[in-house]
Amino acid sequence: MTRARRHGEVLSAVERAADALDLFGRASAGLRRLMPFDAAVWTATDPETGLVTAPMLVENMGAGEGCATYWESELLEENVVPFRDLARAAVPVAGLRAATGDLPARSARFRRLLGGQGVDDELRAVLRAGDRPWGVVSLFRMRGRTAFGPDEIALLATLSGPLAGRLRRFARPSGAEPEAGASAPGLLLFDEHGEATSINEEARRYLALLPDGPAMPSALGLRLPIWLIGTALQARAIARGRDRGSAQVRIRTRDGRWLTCRASCLTGAGGRPGPVALVIEPAAAADLAVIVAQAYGLTPREFEIARLVARGLPTGEIAAALVISPHTVRGHLKAVFGKTGISSRGELVARLFAEHHR
């Protein structure tokens, strides 16, 4: 079977996916028929920060403490082909054994977790549309199996863009999302070791809205989703100089609303690393406009024009502000209308800047 035909088989399997979690399940089943593996983790990511968000599908792997250890190693330790590097790589796919010259113990996540779980090789990929990561996947083979080969790596690479394109469609607003249910920001504090130490009632209410997924028990008497733990870990990674990114992730709730989680590492006495503060609140219009525009596949220039339209600027003023011709502005607007399925400026503002806040 040719690579193009195998590629087509997987994509046809996900074409009828009802949501992102269904997409992951269909893609995993399709891939397993073509390149056997024993376990897998599929997860959506925030397209701006690359941090994991809902939903997450874990197949035949520990979804509790092992999951938290995996992401702690990913963000805080020295690893081979971390997702943050794959997101920027020419080919956003890599096999652990292939990347280490058949010496997987060079990677901290193998030494700390995977080797002890009997994993022999990991094939990981960033599902990327343009330069935006919409998801990541790790496929695992246990001891006794052969390592992932070049053809399998190449096959997954051909699927990165198409799967990301399908995944980002599910970020589009449904047009009927209800209110999130809490008004004040939720606050969750972690100590310098990553243990949750305190939480306010607003945060508890927001947590109750989050979809099911891997979660860790805490001393607070509730399980904390891996997406919040990952955001707090990213704040520690930034404080340690391991990353310059943002410790922020947007999560869609079970009822279709979007929440934004932001974490920051505080400074303790004598300049020592202090606790991590994580704030949960309804996503701001500006945050969601960006992610929804990307979900519709708008280019940066198209989104820039859409924002000026939302400010009420006419075509001539938009052209002057961007130093382009009015004809070019109209051409970009026509493209935006086609991608979003609307026909007027008022509909455009509602689709990108208002629908998801009803």
C-alpha positions in Angstrom: 0.0 0.0 0.0 1.4 3.4 -1.0 2.0 6.2 1.6 -0.7 8.3 -0.1 -3.2 5.6 0.2 -2.4 5.0 3.9 -2.6 8.7 4.4 -6.0 8.8 2.8 -7.3 5.8 4.9 -6.6 7.7 8.2 -8.1 10.9 7.0 -11.3 9.2 5.8 -11.6 7.6 9.2 -11.6 11.0 10.9 -13.8 12.8 8.4 -17.0 12.0 10.3 -15.6 12.9 13.7 -18.2 14.6 15.9 -15.7 16.4 18.1 -12.0 16.5 18.9 -12.1 13.5 21.2 -13.9 11.5 18.6 -11.3 12.6 16.0 -8.5 11.4 18.3 -10.1 8.0 18.7 -10.7 7.5 15.0 -7.2 8.7 14.1 -5.7 6.4 16.6 -7.7 3.4 15.4 -6.8 4.1 11.8 -3.1 4.5 12.5 -3.0 1.3 14.5 -4.1 -0.7 11.5 -1.2 0.8 9.5 1.6 1.0 12.1 1.1 -1.1 15.2 1.6 0.5 18.6 0.7 -0.5 22.1 -0.3 2.8 23.8 -1.0 6.3 22.8 -1.7 9.8 24.1 -3.6 12.3 22.0 -4.3 15.8 23.2 -5.4 19.2 22.0 -3.1 22.1 22.5 -3.6 25.9 22.8 -2.5 27.1 19.3 -0.7 30.1 20.8 1.3 28.6 23.6 1.4 24.9 22.6 0.3 23.8 26.2 -2.0 20.8 26.5 -5.7 21.5 26.8 -8.9 19.5 26.6 -9.6 17.0 25.3 -7.0 14.4 26.0 -7.3 10.7 25.0 -5.1 8.3 26.8 -5.0 4.7 25.5 -3.3 1.9 27.6 -1.2 4.2 29.6 -1.5 5.4 33.2 -3.7 8.4 33.2 -3.0 9.5 36.8 0.3 10.1 38.4 2.2 8.8 35.3 0.5 11.4 33.1 1.6 14.2 35.5 5.1 12.9 35.6 5.3 12.7 31.8 4.4 16.4 31.5 6.6 17.5 34.4 9.5 15.9 32.6 8.5 17.4 29.3 8.4 20.9 30.6 11.1 21.0 33.4 13.8 18.5 32.4 16.3 18.1 29.6 14.7 15.9 27.0 15.2 14.8 23.4 12.9 16.3 20.8 10.5 18.1 23.2 7.2 19.2 21.7 8.3 22.9 21.9 11.1 22.1 19.5 9.0 19.9 17.3 6.5 22.7 16.9 9.1 24.8 15.2 10.9 22.0 13.3 10.7 21.5 9.5 9.3 18.1 10.2 7.2 18.1 13.3 7.6 14.4 14.0 10.3 12.3 15.6 11.0 8.8 17.0 12.8 8.6 20.3 15.2 5.8 19.2 15.8 7.4 15.8 16.6 10.7 17.4 19.0 9.3 20.1 20.9 6.9 17.9 19.1 3.9 19.6 20.0 5.2 23.0 16.7 6.3 24.5 18.1 6.7 28.0 19.6 10.0 26.8 16.1 11.4 27.3 15.0 12.3 30.8 11.4 11.2 30.2 12.6 7.7 29.2 14.9 7.4 32.3 12.3 8.7 34.7 9.1 7.2 33.4 8.9 5.4 30.1 11.6 2.8 30.6 10.1 1.7 33.9 6.7 1.3 32.2 8.2 -1.1 29.7 8.2 1.4 26.8 10.8 0.7 24.1 10.2 3.5 21.7 8.0 6.7 21.4 6.9 8.3 18.2 5.7 11.8 18.8 4.2 14.5 16.6 2.9 18.0 16.8 -0.3 18.5 14.8 0.4 21.8 13.1 -1.6 24.0 10.8 0.8 26.6 9.4 2.9 27.6 12.4 0.2 26.9 15.0 0.1 23.7 17.1 -3.4 22.4 17.5 -2.5 19.1 19.1 0.2 16.6 20.0 0.4 12.8 19.9 2.7 10.2 21.3 2.6 6.6 20.1 4.4 4.0 22.2 5.8 0.5 21.5 6.7 -1.7 24.4 9.7 -4.0 24.8 9.9 -6.8 22.2 8.7 -4.6 19.3 10.8 -3.0 16.7 11.5 0.7 16.8 9.5 3.1 14.7 11.0 3.2 11.2 11.5 6.0 8.7 8.4 5.2 6.7 6.2 5.3 9.8 7.8 8.6 10.8 7.1 10.0 7.3 3.5 8.7 7.3 2.7 10.5 10.6 4.5 13.7 9.2 2.1 13.7 6.2 -0.8 13.6 8.6 0.3 16.5 10.9 -1.2 19.3 8.8 -4.5 17.6 7.7 -5.3 16.4 11.3 -4.5 19.9 12.7 -6.8 21.4 10.1 -9.7 19.1 11.1 -8.9 19.6 14.8 -9.0 23.4 14.6 -12.5 23.4 13.2 -13.8 22.3 16.5 -12.7 25.6 18.1 -15.3 27.4 16.1 -18.2 28.9 18.1 -21.4 27.0 18.2 -23.4 30.2 18.6 -25.3 29.0 21.6 -22.8 28.8 24.5 -24.3 29.5 27.9 -22.8 31.5 30.7 -19.9 30.0 32.6 -21.6 30.4 36.0 -19.0 32.3 38.0 -18.1 36.0 37.8 -15.0 36.5 39.9 -11.6 34.9 38.9 -10.8 31.6 40.4 -7.4 31.3 42.2 -5.4 28.2 42.8 -2.0 28.2 44.5 0.8 25.7 44.2 3.9 25.5 46.4 7.5 25.5 45.1 7.3 21.7 44.7 4.1 21.8 42.6 1.7 20.7 45.3 -1.7 22.5 45.3 -2.1 24.3 48.7 -5.1 26.6 48.5 -8.1 27.4 46.2 -11.0 29.8 46.3 -14.7 28.9 45.7 -14.7 30.5 42.3 -12.0 28.2 41.2 -13.9 25.2 42.5 -16.9 26.2 40.4 -14.8 26.6 37.3 -13.2 23.2 37.8 -16.6 21.6 38.0 -17.3 22.9 34.5 -14.2 21.3 32.9 -14.5 18.1 30.8 -13.4 14.7 31.9 -9.7 13.9 31.5 -6.6 12.8 33.3 -6.4 14.4 36.7 -4.3 14.2 39.9 -5.5 13.9 43.5 -4.5 16.8 45.7 -4.5 17.8 49.4 -7.4 20.1 48.6 -9.8 17.2 48.4 -10.3 17.4 44.7 -8.6 16.1 41.5 -6.8 18.6 39.4 -7.0 18.3 35.6 -3.7 17.8 33.8 -4.3 20.9 31.8 -4.1 23.1 35.0 -1.1 21.2 36.2 0.7 21.7 32.9 0.0 25.4 33.0 1.5 25.6 36.5 4.5 23.6 35.4 5.0 26.0 32.4 5.2 28.9 34.9 7.9 27.1 36.7 9.7 26.4 33.5 9.7 30.1 32.5 10.9 31.1 36.0 13.8 28.7 35.6 14.7 30.1 32.2 13.8 26.9 30.3 11.2 28.6 28.2 10.3 32.2 27.2 6.7 31.3 26.3 3.5 32.1 28.1 2.0 30.0 30.9 -1.5 30.3 29.5 -4.0 27.9 28.1 -7.6 28.2 27.0 -9.9 25.3 27.9 -13.4 24.7 26.5 -15.9 23.6 29.2 -18.4 20.8 28.9 -21.1 23.4 28.1 -19.2 25.0 25.3 -17.7 28.1 27.0 -14.1 29.0 27.0 -12.0 29.6 30.1 -8.5 31.1 30.2 -6.0 29.8 32.8 -2.9 31.9 33.4 -0.1 30.9 35.8 2.8 32.9 37.2 5.7 31.9 39.5 6.0 34.2 42.4 9.3 35.1 44.2 9.9 34.1 47.7 12.2 35.4 50.5 15.7 36.2 49.3 14.7 35.8 45.7 14.1 32.1 45.9 11.3 30.6 43.7 8.0 30.9 45.5 4.6 29.5 44.9 2.8 29.5 41.5 -0.5 31.4 41.3 -3.0 30.1 38.7 -6.0 32.3 37.7 -9.0 30.8 36.0 -11.6 33.1 34.4 -13.9 33.4 31.4 -11.8 34.0 28.2 -11.6 37.6 27.2 -13.0 38.7 23.8 -9.5 39.5 22.5 -8.2 36.0 23.5 -11.1 34.2 21.8 -11.1 36.4 18.7 -7.5 35.1 18.0 -8.3 31.4 18.5 -11.6 31.6 16.6 -10.0 33.4 13.7 -7.3 30.7 13.5 -10.0 28.1 13.7 -11.5 29.5 10.5 -8.0 29.6 8.9 -7.7 33.4 8.6 -4.3 34.8 7.7 -2.7 37.3 10.0 -3.6 40.1 7.6 -7.2 39.0 7.3 -7.5 38.9 11.1 -5.9 42.4 11.3 -8.5 43.7 8.9 -11.3 41.9 10.8 -10.2 43.7 14.0 -10.3 47.1 12.3 -13.8 46.3 11.0 -14.8 45.5 14.6 -13.6 48.9 15.6 -16.0 50.4 13.0 -13.4 51.7 10.5 -14.6 52.0 6.9 -12.7 50.6 4.0 -10.8 53.8 3.2 -9.5 54.2 6.8 -8.5 50.5 7.0 -6.5 50.9 3.7 -4.8 54.1 5.1 -4.0 52.4 8.4 -2.4 49.4 6.7 -0.9 51.3 3.8 -2.7 49.2 1.2 -5.3 50.0 -1.4 -9.1 49.9 -0.8 -9.3 47.2 -3.5 -6.9 45.0 -1.5 -8.9 45.6 1.7 -12.1 44.5 -0.1 -10.3 41.4 -1.5 -9.2 40.4 2.0 -12.7 40.9 3.4 -14.2 38.8 0.6 -11.8 36.0 1.6 -12.8 36.4 5.3 -16.4 36.3 4.4 -15.9 33.1 2.4 -13.9 31.4 5.2 -16.3 32.3 8.0 -19.5 31.7 5.9 -21.0 35.2 6.5 -21.9 38.0 4.2 -21.7 41.3 6.1 -19.5 43.3 8.4 -22.0 43.0 11.3 -22.1 39.2 10.9 -18.3 39.2 10.9 -18.1 41.1 14.2 -20.6 38.7 15.8 -18.9 35.6 14.5 -15.3 36.5 15.6 -15.9 38.8 18.6 -19.3 38.1 20.1 -20.9 34.7 19.5 -18.8 32.9 21.9 -19.8 35.3 24.7 -23.5 34.9 24.6 
